[in-house]
Amino acid sequence: MTRRARSPTGWKRRRRPARSSRSPPPWPGKSAARSFQTRARQLGLQVETLELSTPSNALSAPGLAQLARRIEQEKPALIFAALDSPQAVQLRSAVGTELPIYGTSQINPFTLNRDNPNDKLPELDGVRLIDIPWQLQPDNVAVARYPRPAGNDNERPNPDLARLYALGIDAYRIAHEIALQRSGFDIDGVTGRLNVNMIGGGATYFQRQETQAVFQNGLPVPTADQY
């Protein structure tokens, strides 16, 4: 079974070069950067990748300076940042706010049940990302019907564990459909819109479309133009 996911390149199609920045492996940014690169080239974009070293999990100052110089020289259309939120803040500080930045769910360090309303990242305002409805849309019908796991009052909610919990919900729903011997079905899931096709003689695939969002006032907000 092949799995298809929405690429950030679905937002914009430009002929100017796109820059992909990531931290080194084993962080999953390597896979995200490769997926972006493949999809961008399919859309006719020129893509160059720059791997930034991360001593103590922070982007190196020489690497950021090198990136800033290359941006000034090459004038890319956008940056795809396969980074986490603290690294994305560093990147934004180094390259400024004029150049569009796109990222993965790792740029979103929040959960919907966060307790501190002042827990925000205004430094990332304008940065676009993709994340799951479970992390972005509390009013989504598919999201609202499921309870959220109880957290520890002394610990900040873990967004990656929240995503794992959501994946479990949708995995159960998919397994239920398969148990009913349905070979093709759609699900409005907590991890996105799911399309499963296992019809004999055709392409077998699992497709998931996540939610597009942009940071506004320090928080990721779903955009109006979804899917």
C-alpha positions in Angstrom: 0.0 0.0 0.0 1.3 3.4 -0.9 0.8 6.4 1.4 0.3 9.9 -0.1 0.4 13.0 2.0 -0.2 16.6 1.1 3.0 18.5 0.4 3.4 22.2 1.3 4.2 22.8 -2.3 0.5 22.5 -3.0 0.1 26.0 -1.6 2.2 27.9 -4.1 3.6 27.2 -7.5 6.4 29.5 -8.5 9.3 29.3 -11.0 11.8 31.1 -8.8 14.1 28.7 -6.8 12.8 27.3 -3.5 15.2 26.8 -0.6 14.9 23.8 1.7 16.5 24.0 5.1 16.7 21.2 7.6 18.6 20.0 10.7 20.7 16.9 10.3 19.5 13.3 10.8 18.2 11.4 12.7 15.5 14.1 13.1 12.6 13.3 10.7 13.2 16.6 8.9 15.4 14.7 6.5 12.4 12.7 5.2 10.2 15.9 5.1 12.8 17.8 3.2 13.2 15.0 0.7 9.4 14.8 0.2 9.2 18.6 -0.3 12.1 18.5 -2.8 10.5 15.7 -4.8 7.1 17.4 -5.0 8.5 20.8 -5.7 10.4 19.5 -8.7 7.3 17.7 -10.0 5.7 21.2 -10.0 8.6 22.7 -11.9 10.3 24.4 -9.0 14.1 24.6 -8.7 15.0 23.4 -5.2 18.3 23.6 -3.3 18.9 22.1 0.1 21.0 23.4 2.9 21.7 21.3 5.9 22.4 23.4 9.0 24.4 22.0 11.9 22.6 21.9 15.3 25.0 22.0 18.3 22.8 21.6 21.4 19.8 21.4 19.1 20.2 25.0 18.1 21.0 26.2 14.6 24.6 27.2 14.3 25.4 30.9 13.8 27.8 30.3 10.9 25.2 28.2 9.1 22.5 30.8 9.5 24.9 33.5 8.3 25.7 31.4 5.2 22.0 30.9 4.6 21.3 34.6 4.8 24.0 35.3 2.3 22.7 32.8 -0.2 19.2 34.1 0.2 20.5 37.6 -0.5 22.3 36.4 -3.6 19.8 33.9 -5.0 16.5 35.6 -4.1 14.5 32.3 -3.6 10.7 32.3 -3.7 10.3 30.6 -0.3 12.0 28.5 2.3 10.7 25.1 3.4 12.0 24.7 6.9 12.2 21.1 8.2 12.9 22.3 11.7 11.2 22.4 15.1 9.8 25.6 16.6 12.8 26.9 18.4 14.9 26.4 15.3 12.3 28.0 13.2 12.4 31.1 15.5 16.1 31.2 15.0 15.7 30.9 11.2 13.1 33.7 11.1 15.3 36.0 13.1 18.2 35.4 10.7 16.4 35.8 7.4 13.7 38.3 8.3 9.9 38.3 7.6 9.7 39.1 3.9 10.6 35.7 2.6 7.7 33.1 3.0 8.6 30.2 5.2 6.7 26.9 5.2 7.1 24.0 7.6 5.8 20.8 9.0 3.7 20.1 12.1 7.0 20.2 14.1 6.9 24.0 13.9 3.7 23.8 16.0 4.7 23.1 19.7 1.2 23.6 21.0 -1.8 21.4 21.9 -5.4 22.6 22.0 -5.6 21.9 25.8 -2.7 24.1 26.7 -3.3 25.9 30.1 -1.2 29.1 29.6 -3.0 31.6 27.2 0.3 33.6 27.0 2.2 30.6 25.6 2.7 32.0 22.1 5.3 32.4 19.4 4.7 35.8 17.8 8.2 35.5 16.2 6.6 33.0 13.8 3.7 35.1 12.6 3.2 34.6 8.9 4.9 31.2 8.8 2.8 28.5 7.2 2.6 24.9 8.1 0.6 21.7 7.9 -0.8 19.9 11.0 -3.6 17.6 11.9 -7.2 18.9 12.8 -6.7 17.4 16.3 -4.0 20.1 16.9 -5.7 23.0 15.1 -9.5 22.7 15.0 -11.3 22.2 18.3 -14.7 23.0 16.6 -14.2 20.4 13.9 -17.0 17.8 14.2 -14.6 14.9 13.9 -12.4 16.3 16.6 -15.1 17.4 19.1 -16.6 14.0 19.3 -13.6 12.4 21.0 -12.3 13.1 24.5 -8.8 14.3 25.1 -6.5 12.2 27.4 -6.0 13.6 30.8 -2.7 15.3 31.3 -0.4 15.9 34.2 -0.9 19.3 35.8 2.8 19.6 36.4 3.8 19.0 32.8 3.3 20.9 29.6 1.2 18.9 27.1 3.3 17.0 24.6 2.2 17.8 21.0 3.8 14.7 19.6 2.0 12.4 22.0 -1.2 14.3 21.1 -0.6 13.5 17.5 0.1 9.8 18.3 -3.2 9.7 20.2 -5.0 11.1 17.2 -3.4 8.6 14.9 -4.7 5.8 17.1 -8.2 7.2 16.7 -8.1 7.2 13.0 -6.3 3.8 12.8 -9.2 2.3 14.7 -11.7 3.8 12.3 -9.8 2.5 9.3 -9.5 -0.9 10.8 -13.3 -0.9 11.5 -14.0 -0.1 7.8 -11.6 -2.8 6.6 -13.3 -5.3 9.0 -16.6 -4.5 7.2 -14.8 -5.5 4.0 -15.1 -2.1 2.4 -12.5 -1.8 -0.3 -12.7 1.9 -0.8 -13.9 4.6 1.7 -13.4 8.2 2.9 -13.1 9.3 6.5 -13.2 12.8 8.0 -10.6 12.0 10.5 -8.9 13.7 13.4 -5.6 13.5 11.5 -7.1 14.9 8.3 -9.3 13.8 5.4 -8.6 10.1 4.7 -9.1 8.3 1.4 -8.5 4.6 1.3 -8.6 2.6 -2.0 -8.0 -1.1 -2.0 -10.1 -2.0 -5.0 -8.8 -5.0 -6.8 -7.2 -4.3 -10.2 -6.6 -0.6 -9.4 -4.1 1.4 -7.5 -4.0 0.6 -3.8 -3.3 3.7 -1.7 -3.9 5.6 1.5 -4.2 9.3 1.2 -4.3 11.9 4.0 -4.9 15.6 3.6 -3.9 17.6 6.6 -4.9 21.1 7.6 -3.1 24.1 6.3 -2.4 26.8 8.9 -0.5 30.1 9.4 0.8 31.6 12.6 -1.2 34.6 13.6 -0.8 36.5 16.9 1.7 33.8 18.0 -0.6 30.8 17.4 -1.2 28.5 14.3 -4.6 29.2 12.8 -6.3 27.2 10.0 -6.4 29.0 6.7 -9.6 29.6 4.8 -8.4 27.8 1.6 -8.3 24.2 2.7 -7.8 21.3 0.3 
